[in-house]
Amino acid sequence: MNSPDARLIADLPEQERPREKALRLGMKALSDTELMAIVFGTGIRGKGVVALCDEILGAHGSHLSEIARMGAREFIKSHKGIGPAKALTLLAGIELGVRAAADAVSAERKAMTDSRAAYEYMNRHLYNLDHEEFWALYLDNSLHVAGERRIGQGGLTMTAVDPKIVLREALVLNSAAIMLFHNHPSGQLKASTQDVALTKKISEAARLLDMRVLDHIIIGHSDYLSMHDEGLM
């Protein structure tokens, strides 16, 4: 007799099978474990797919965002029995979810009227990096996206940023407003004195060109800090 860990999805009652449940109730009715089980399709030797997915999620505190930060090689090394095909399939699925969320904002031509909308739009560029990057989001008079540009890329704790490049791209795109972004690979959501000083410098230069810098958003592992919302600009 198979142990509980070795059970196949076919051994489960029909109402408990992830695929059948998804067809009956929709994807949103599924738990993270069930969604992951559909992505994997099968388990590994001695472990059924549902038990395998429970184990993987448990190892990461049930945080998909922690798994999303891993590369395929790191994921394979951390989870014995998982090969490249399963690792890449899972990580690709998570990446598609992140891109779909950003695309929804873009497709709706949602105005960037608050930090949450801006974070959801730009997170796909910055959420899973092991180094710092600095991006600018350029907006028209209605605060719709005119374009986004990566301005600088650095190491673990620092990115060199030239304000002239930020403003040059704004002029090329005929922007009325700018939102600034960079990530903290450590996950710490705190604006440094250098962050505040750089924001002030770019804002003052933009004002001379009749442009506004609306916010500077710092992106961590699964959340963000808005310097505008925190009263830092």
VEXLO-353882 format. One line per 8 residues: number of its first residue (from 1); their letters; for each residue x negated, y negated, z of N, C-alpha, C, CB. Coordinates in pm, whole numbers. Each point is the difference from the previous one (the first is absolute). Glycine has a CB too. Layout:
NUM> a> X,Y,Z,X,Y,Z,X,Y,Z,X,Y,Z ~ ...;
END
This chain:
1> mnspdarl> -85,121,0,85,-121,0,-87,-125,0,182,124,123 ~ -146,-222,-201,-77,-123,-6,13,-78,130,32,-8,-247 ~ -144,-57,287,7,-91,114,74,-125,-43,-216,90,97 ~ 268,-173,-1,70,-125,-37,-86,-91,-87,128,16,213 ~ -261,-17,-187,-86,-89,-77,-15,46,-144,-122,-55,209 ~ 141,184,-234,-23,54,-134,127,4,-84,-185,135,94 ~ 298,-177,-39,125,8,-75,-5,-84,-127,121,39,215 ~ -60,14,-320,16,-74,-124,126,-85,7,-121,181,-129;
9> iadlpeqe> 130,-283,44,122,-81,-5,120,88,-34,-135,-202,-70 ~ 112,303,-13,110,90,-37,55,77,118,-101,20,-225 ~ 21,-7,333,45,70,119,92,-86,88,-211,132,-8 ~ 210,-263,-17,81,-90,82,146,6,-43,-199,-149,33 ~ 292,121,60,140,-14,-40,11,-108,-108,80,72,230 ~ 11,-55,-325,8,-90,-115,13,-146,42,105,184,-129 ~ -26,-213,235,22,-138,41,-125,-65,59,238,58,41 ~ -340,25,-9,-123,-52,59,-112,-12,-103,67,101,217;
17> rprekalr> -45,-53,-338,-104,-6,-102,-12,-143,-52,42,241,-64 ~ -164,-297,62,-16,-142,-39,57,-36,-136,-202,1,137 ~ 179,83,-238,49,-34,-134,152,0,-6,-208,99,-97 ~ 268,4,154,146,7,0,60,-116,80,-12,250,-22 ~ -52,-281,133,47,-112,83,-10,-131,-76,-71,123,207 ~ -38,-141,-281,-19,-123,-79,107,-12,-108,-247,8,44 ~ 276,103,-111,103,-2,-104,138,-31,58,-135,165,-131 ~ 159,-115,252,131,-16,62,18,-138,62,3,243,43;
25> lgmkalsd> -108,-292,24,14,-122,80,-85,-117,-49,48,147,191 ~ -142,-123,-281,-89,-106,-47,-131,-1,76,200,-134,-63 ~ -302,77,2,-135,0,57,-6,-69,137,-88,0,-232 ~ 167,-103,251,-8,-76,125,44,82,120,40,-207,-131 ~ 31,318,108,44,84,110,-110,92,51,230,-10,-93 ~ -340,19,20,-108,93,35,-99,-63,98,26,109,-224 ~ -80,-28,311,-106,-44,90,-131,-9,-78,116,105,200 ~ -218,-164,-139,-131,-7,-65,-54,141,-28,-46,-219,115;
33> telmaivf> 69,309,-20,-44,139,-19,67,62,-122,-37,21,248 ~ 166,-42,-261,74,59,-112,-43,-60,-134,192,40,153 ~ -214,-170,-156,-48,-63,-123,-137,55,-39,130,-207,56 ~ -218,219,43,-133,52,-28,8,145,-48,-96,-154,173 ~ 190,231,-118,16,139,-41,41,10,-147,62,60,235 ~ 23,-153,-279,39,-2,-142,-120,-34,-88,234,-68,65 ~ -316,-25,-20,-119,-38,-76,-96,119,-12,24,-240,79 ~ -50,308,33,-93,113,-2,60,121,-72,-98,-82,215;
41> gtgirgkg> 225,109,-193,65,113,-66,-24,132,70,-23,-122,-210 ~ -102,152,243,-36,126,66,-94,-28,115,30,127,-215 ~ -38,-32,304,-94,-11,112,-136,57,-36,191,15,158 ~ -264,29,-58,-130,63,-19,4,137,66,-119,-226,-8 ~ 15,302,-9,-2,136,55,26,-2,151,-162,70,-180 ~ 265,0,222,31,10,142,80,-115,57,-204,128,18 ~ 242,-224,-103,75,-115,52,99,-48,-105,-196,-67,144 ~ 323,69,-110,103,-49,-90,-11,-149,-21,148,184,74;
49> vvalcdei> -86,-234,-180,-19,-140,-37,56,-96,105,9,70,-239 ~ 105,-37,301,57,-90,100,-90,-9,122,231,55,-81 ~ -280,61,127,-92,0,114,-130,-73,-34,99,218,78 ~ -147,-200,-200,-121,-69,-44,18,-151,5,-56,195,-147 ~ 169,-242,97,25,-144,-3,18,-56,141,106,26,-226 ~ -39,50,312,12,-41,141,-137,-16,63,221,119,16 ~ -309,-23,-44,-134,-2,57,-79,-121,-49,4,251,14 ~ 4,-278,-144,-74,-114,-56,50,-131,58,-37,128,-211;
57> lgahgshl> 168,-146,216,55,-124,56,-36,-14,146,188,11,-163 ~ -181,100,238,-35,-5,142,-143,-42,23,167,175,40 ~ -256,-132,-129,-142,-36,14,-24,-149,-19,-59,227,-81 ~ 156,-294,19,-13,-144,-25,104,-81,77,-92,52,-226 ~ 142,6,334,96,-71,83,129,-33,-72,-190,-93,122 ~ 224,173,-223,121,-22,-82,-4,-132,-77,127,136,165 ~ -247,-188,-191,-14,-126,-73,-45,28,-144,-58,-122,216 ~ 148,107,-310,-36,16,-141,-104,-104,-42,228,93,-46;
65> seiarmga> -222,-210,108,-95,-105,-35,-143,42,30,177,-171,46 ~ -196,254,56,-134,49,32,-48,96,-108,47,-28,246 ~ 44,112,-293,-36,92,-110,-31,-79,-127,145,180,101 ~ -68,-286,-125,-17,-80,-122,-137,-64,-8,243,-43,0 ~ -306,20,114,-132,-64,1,-113,97,-34,86,-160,169 ~ -54,289,-176,-103,101,-21,-26,23,-149,65,108,217 ~ -188,-80,-251,-32,47,-133,26,149,-8,-172,-182,-28 ~ 175,236,-93,30,142,-18,-104,88,69,110,-54,-219;
73> refikshk> -237,22,206,-105,82,62,12,0,152,-152,-50,-194 ~ 182,-68,250,17,-9,145,120,82,47,-104,-229,-4 ~ 213,223,-74,120,76,36,-28,150,-4,144,-186,-92 ~ -212,233,-11,-32,141,-14,-89,46,116,19,-19,-250 ~ -117,-64,286,-91,34,109,73,7,133,-187,-109,-125 ~ 288,24,143,71,-8,127,103,110,18,-35,-243,-5 ~ 79,305,-107,108,98,7,-41,129,-70,171,-187,8 ~ -214,282,72,-48,128,-51,109,72,-80,-157,17,195;
81> gigpakal> 120,31,-311,93,74,-85,65,-85,-107,40,146,191 ~ -53,-280,-180,55,-90,-102,-104,-20,-110,146,-117,173 ~ -107,145,-296,-90,-18,-112,23,-131,-73,-8,246,-24 ~ -73,-274,-77,11,-127,-73,138,-23,-60,-241,20,-51 ~ 305,85,-3,130,-20,-66,104,-51,99,-56,183,-163 ~ 67,-121,280,98,-44,99,-34,-138,54,41,239,61 ~ -169,-263,-33,-42,-130,55,32,-113,-97,-181,114,130 ~ 145,-94,-256,22,-105,-100,149,-21,-27,-220,56,-103;
89> tllagiel> 297,53,105,144,-12,-22,65,-84,110,1,222,-116 ~ -38,-195,242,56,-75,112,-42,-147,-5,-1,209,138 ~ -128,-234,-156,-48,-138,0,56,-79,-118,-209,76,116 ~ 226,-9,-230,60,-67,-115,146,-36,29,-154,126,-154 ~ 225,-37,223,140,-28,35,12,-120,92,50,240,-27 ~ -139,-247,125,2,-115,92,-32,-128,-75,-69,148,191 ~ -31,-142,-279,-38,-119,-77,115,-46,-89,-239,75,4 ~ 311,17,-64,115,-36,-82,105,-72,83,-44,196,-148;
97> gvraaada> 64,-152,272,96,-66,88,-38,-143,28,51,219,102 ~ -180,-242,-76,-48,-136,25,20,-87,-124,-168,89,165 ~ 135,-35,-281,15,-77,-124,147,-27,-33,-214,99,-83 ~ 300,-2,113,142,-19,-25,57,-113,83,19,242,-55 ~ -64,-252,180,48,-108,87,-42,-136,-55,-12,154,199 ~ -112,-164,-246,-47,-127,-57,72,-31,-131,-222,36,108 ~ 244,68,-188,67,-20,-128,143,-48,19,-145,177,-100 ~ 211,-130,207,137,-43,26,7,-151,22,51,225,101;
105> vsaerkam> -150,-277,-29,-6,-145,22,-23,-73,-131,-89,38,232 ~ -3,16,-313,-32,-62,-128,118,5,-96,-239,62,33 ~ 305,55,-42,111,17,-94,117,-91,34,-71,237,-35 ~ 91,-262,163,109,-88,43,-35,-148,-20,69,174,167 ~ -194,-200,-204,-52,-136,-6,37,-76,127,18,1,-251 ~ -47,66,360,30,-55,131,-93,-116,30,81,225,78 ~ -25,-335,-36,-81,-116,36,-78,30,127,166,-156,-108 ~ -289,107,113,-86,21,117,29,-107,105,-180,106,-146;
113> tdsraaye> 295,-94,208,45,-103,95,-40,30,143,189,-46,-151 ~ -244,165,176,-43,32,136,-117,97,-5,235,-37,87 ~ -299,54,27,-120,83,6,29,147,-25,-96,-163,160 ~ 212,212,-118,33,141,-20,8,36,-148,124,-3,217 ~ -57,-81,-296,11,25,-144,-137,-1,-65,229,-104,-2 ~ -314,10,43,-134,-10,-57,-85,120,38,17,-250,8 ~ -7,292,116,-74,118,47,41,124,-78,-19,-102,228 ~ 149,123,-245,48,117,-72,-44,-1,-146,197,8,154;
121> ymnrhlyn> -211,-127,-211,-43,-10,-140,-149,30,-15,181,-170,-40 ~ -263,119,134,-145,10,-15,-64,118,71,3,-243,-22 ~ 71,309,108,-58,108,80,-64,108,-85,171,-48,173 ~ -118,73,-291,-53,107,-86,-145,-23,-38,230,35,-88 ~ -274,-161,88,-138,-30,-36,-97,20,117,86,-162,-168 ~ -36,154,291,-88,-15,116,18,102,110,-1,-235,-53 ~ 105,319,46,36,79,118,-97,114,31,233,-57,-49 ~ -309,105,-45,-74,125,21,-148,-15,-33,208,127,-51;
129> ldheefwa> -265,-243,77,-138,-27,-38,-95,19,118,82,-160,-174 ~ -204,204,145,-102,13,104,-96,-119,0,18,249,-19 ~ 19,-354,-54,-79,-122,-6,97,-118,-10,-196,121,-112 ~ 145,-241,136,85,-118,-8,13,-49,-145,-70,-63,233 ~ 190,17,-265,24,-70,-126,85,-123,29,-15,215,-133 ~ -1,-315,50,75,-125,12,77,-21,-130,-171,-101,162 ~ 302,83,-149,87,-19,-117,79,-130,15,17,249,-32 ~ 23,-302,-82,90,-115,-2,122,34,-83,-194,-162,27;
137> lyldnslh> 310,123,24,127,18,-71,47,-138,-45,62,208,135 ~ -39,-224,-265,34,-130,-57,149,-5,-34,-234,-24,-93 ~ 298,-86,131,145,-14,-11,38,-121,-82,25,113,220 ~ 91,-105,-286,50,-115,-74,85,-88,91,-3,134,-214 ~ 70,-233,156,78,-94,81,114,66,77,-57,-175,-165 ~ 107,288,113,109,72,66,-52,108,95,143,-44,-200 ~ -274,46,219,-69,97,87,9,143,-53,51,-149,193 ~ -32,163,-326,-12,130,-64,-147,22,-38,240,-13,-86;
145> vagerrig> -277,138,74,-140,34,-25,-42,-40,-142,19,189,163 ~ -127,-265,-170,-60,-35,-128,-119,91,-30,75,-238,29 ~ -133,294,75,-113,90,-18,-71,25,132,-27,-81,-234 ~ -58,185,236,-83,25,117,-141,29,-46,197,89,132 ~ -294,-129,-52,-140,17,-37,-83,42,121,26,-173,-181 ~ -117,267,157,-98,32,104,-113,-102,-10,58,248,-4 ~ -81,-319,114,-97,-109,-1,-136,46,48,184,-161,39 ~ -186,252,57,-128,45,54,9,139,60,-57,-235,45;
153> qggltmta> -58,302,-38,-8,133,57,-127,8,81,131,102,-191 ~ -120,-45,312,-117,2,86,-20,133,69,30,-240,33 ~ -82,230,92,-29,120,78,111,30,99,-242,-45,-27 ~ 204,102,140,97,41,101,62,-117,73,-127,210,25 ~ 52,-319,-9,48,-108,86,-2,-138,-66,-79,133,190 ~ 39,-142,-315,-18,-133,-57,14,2,-152,-152,-59,191 ~ 214,-45,-245,10,-19,-144,-33,-145,-32,175,182,-21 ~ -268,-203,-71,-33,-137,-41,108,-50,-95,-249,44,26;
161> vdpkivlr> 300,-164,1,108,-57,-80,-40,-141,-44,174,138,123 ~ -163,-164,-253,-28,-132,-54,134,-70,-27,-220,80,-104 ~ 253,-184,180,127,-70,-22,20,-49,-143,-10,-68,237 ~ -100,38,-306,12,-49,-138,64,105,-90,-203,-144,35 ~ 172,273,-10,59,106,-82,149,12,29,-220,123,-2 ~ 258,-135,129,142,4,37,77,-107,-77,-59,86,230 ~ 6,-206,-233,69,-112,-63,-10,4,-152,-46,-135,204 ~ -63,186,-256,-12,13,-146,109,90,-55,-248,-35,16;
169> ealvlnsa> 270,148,50,104,93,-44,138,-62,15,-146,193,64 ~ 164,-274,39,128,-69,19,29,-95,-116,-28,16,249 ~ -74,-84,-297,16,-92,-112,30,77,-129,-155,-163,111 ~ 86,276,-130,22,82,-119,145,49,-5,-242,72,3 ~ 297,-36,113,136,53,7,106,-108,20,-96,209,92 ~ 50,-335,-88,92,-113,20,86,20,126,4,-38,-250 ~ -69,73,359,70,33,124,40,-125,77,-126,214,10 ~ 235,-199,64,44,-106,90,-38,31,144,188,-52,-154;
177> aimlfhnh> -207,182,183,-30,41,137,-87,126,-2,217,-101,82 ~ -286,121,29,-94,112,13,21,66,135,-169,-113,-151 ~ 159,246,153,-5,74,125,-130,80,-1,255,13,20 ~ -326,-16,92,-130,66,11,14,131,78,-117,-224,-9 ~ 34,321,-24,6,131,65,-141,56,17,229,41,-98 ~ -253,23,209,-114,89,10,31,110,100,-159,-188,-60 ~ 82,294,55,25,114,88,-108,13,106,116,116,-188 ~ -81,-50,297,-95,37,104,-6,153,4,46,-213,136;
185> psgqlkas> -152,275,-189,-9,146,1,9,61,139,-138,-18,-203 ~ 101,-59,305,9,49,138,145,13,46,-219,-106,48 ~ 309,39,-117,140,-1,40,34,-109,98,1,239,-39 ~ -102,-309,92,25,-105,98,65,-121,-65,-196,80,134 ~ 307,-123,-79,74,-113,-57,-26,-125,83,178,156,-88 ~ -289,-219,58,-37,-124,70,-75,-89,-98,-12,118,225 ~ 54,-243,-234,-67,-95,-89,-125,-54,69,220,-62,-109 ~ -333,71,42,-124,-53,56,-8,-150,-21,-114,220,-43;
193> tqdvaltk> 20,-283,109,-21,-145,-20,-39,-27,-146,-72,-27,243 ~ -2,123,-303,-38,-14,-140,123,8,-91,-225,99,51 ~ 319,-11,-18,124,11,-78,78,-131,3,10,246,50 ~ 0,-304,69,74,-126,16,-69,-112,-75,82,76,225 ~ -214,-81,-215,-76,-107,-66,11,11,-153,-159,-7,196 ~ 151,130,-248,10,19,-145,139,-39,-50,-170,186,12 ~ 271,-149,63,138,-34,-38,18,-151,-6,82,213,105 ~ -136,-282,-6,10,-145,4,-73,-63,-119,15,8,251;
201> kiseaarl> -131,45,-284,-79,-54,-111,74,16,-133,-211,55,126 ~ 265,63,-150,74,24,-125,127,-84,-3,-93,234,-12 ~ 161,-245,125,125,-78,6,-24,-146,-32,89,159,170 ~ -195,-215,-115,-31,-142,-25,-36,-23,-146,-79,-24,237 ~ 4,116,-296,-37,-14,-141,123,15,-89,-230,90,50 ~ 318,2,-16,122,21,-79,90,-123,4,-14,245,47 ~ 18,-309,68,87,-118,16,-42,-111,-97,36,59,242 ~ -163,-70,-270,-48,-102,-94,48,28,-142,-201,-34,144;
209> ldmrvldh> 236,159,-171,49,39,-132,152,15,-1,-218,115,-44 ~ 283,-169,146,146,9,14,49,144,8,18,-214,-126 ~ -94,298,193,39,138,26,8,22,150,-108,78,-216 ~ 185,25,255,13,33,142,-54,140,27,202,-150,17 ~ -274,165,93,-35,132,50,102,34,107,-250,-28,-51 ~ 336,126,21,114,30,88,-36,89,117,145,-25,-196 ~ -243,113,178,-30,96,106,-134,66,-28,246,40,40 ~ -303,16,63,-116,88,-12,35,124,83,-171,-193,-34;
217> iiighsdy> 185,306,-33,48,123,63,-115,99,12,232,-38,-92 ~ -250,90,213,-102,101,27,70,135,9,-149,-166,123 ~ 103,263,-201,63,131,-8,-84,102,76,103,-59,-223 ~ -37,131,313,-66,108,75,39,135,-55,-3,-143,204 ~ 7,242,-116,29,136,-46,146,18,-39,-182,82,147 ~ 273,-137,-69,142,19,-31,82,-123,36,-27,244,38 ~ -39,-356,-19,71,-123,36,-83,-119,-47,109,111,201 ~ -64,-230,-169,-69,-119,-47,12,-113,102,44,69,-238;
225> lsmhdegl> -129,-169,220,9,-124,77,11,-115,-98,-135,98,192 ~ 236,-182,-171,19,-120,-81,-54,-120,77,204,100,-115 ~ -304,-168,58,-54,-118,68,103,-112,6,-230,64,-78 ~ 317,-70,-23,107,-100,4,95,28,115,-18,-31,-249 ~ 63,157,260,95,35,105,-60,-17,139,106,161,-158 ~ -238,-143,169,-68,-13,129,-38,-144,32,-85,230,-29 ~ 118,-324,-61,-33,-141,24,-148,-32,-12,195,-8,147 ~ -267,85,-232,-144,-18,-13,-38,-84,-122,-30,218,114;
233> m> 132,-273,-183,-30,-83,-118,109,-106,-17,-121,194,-111;
END
